[in-house]
Amino acid sequence: MSLNNLYRLPDEGYVAGVCAGLARRFDWNVWALRAVCMLMLYFFAKFAAISYILASIFFKKRYKSDATMRPEESALGNLQEEFNQLRERLQR
């Protein structure tokens, strides 16, 4: 998995939005993920803190308006739909 697929949501997060972005990306419950992160922070403080800091640096920022956009509403989704319609017309 590349880092291009991972993002953080600073609008919805408490610190940097890493948990909110991961929860949205993988369709997880954000509160359950935050609880797991807090447990990791308690038991593995250095590892968890460094991981969170690195994620907040390397994950791209996405804002609420970008994250809620469905693929079919994006420009690329519209282009794919138009291409499929053109292909159907050419096959007739």
N, C-alpha and C positions, 0 to 999 in steps of 0.2 A: 504494500500500500504506500502510495506516495503522500507527501505532505500537502499536495494540491487538493486532496479530498478532505482534509481536516481544516477546520476553522474554529474561531471563537466568536462569541456573541457578547460584546461588552455591554450592550443595552440590557441584556437579560441576566447578566452575571453579577455576582457580589464583589468579586475581586477583579478578575480580568476577563471573565466569561468563558473560560476553558471548559468547565463542566457543562455549561449551557450549550456550548457549541458541540461538544462530543455527544451529549444527550440528543440534540436535534439531529446530528448526522447519522447516528446509529439507531434512532427511534427508541431511546431508552427513557426511563423516568428520571428527570433531572434531580429530584430530591434523593432518590436511591443512589445515584451516582455521586452526589455531594456527600452523602453519608459514607459511602465507600472511601471517598477521598479523605474525609476527616478521620476515619479509622486508620487509613494508611499513614496519614500525618501523625497520628498518635503513636502507632507502633513502629513506623519506619520514617522518622521525621526528616532526616537528611535526604533520603531517596525521594520521598514524596515532594519535599520543598523544591529540590533541584528539578524534578520532572515537571512540576507545575510552572516554574519559572521558565524553563526551556520551551514548554508548550506555549506559554504566553508570548514568547519572543518569536517562535518560528511559525505558529499557526496564523493564518491570514485573518484579518478582522472582517467580519460580515455584520451587517446591521439588520435589525428586525425586518425591514422592508425587503432586503435581499434574501434573507433566510426563509421567509414565508412564501417566496415566489415559487410557484410550481414550474417544472421544466417546460410544460407546454405553453406557459405564459412568457417564457424568455424568447429572445430573438432567435436563438438557435433552434428552439422547439418549433417556432413558426416557420423557419426555413426548412426544417425537416418535413413539416406538414405540406408546405408548398411543393417541395421536391416530390413527395409521394403523389400529390395530385397531378403534377406534370407527367410523372411516369405512367399513371393510369390513362391519361389522355393520349399519350404517345402509343400505348399498347392497343388502343382501339382501332 
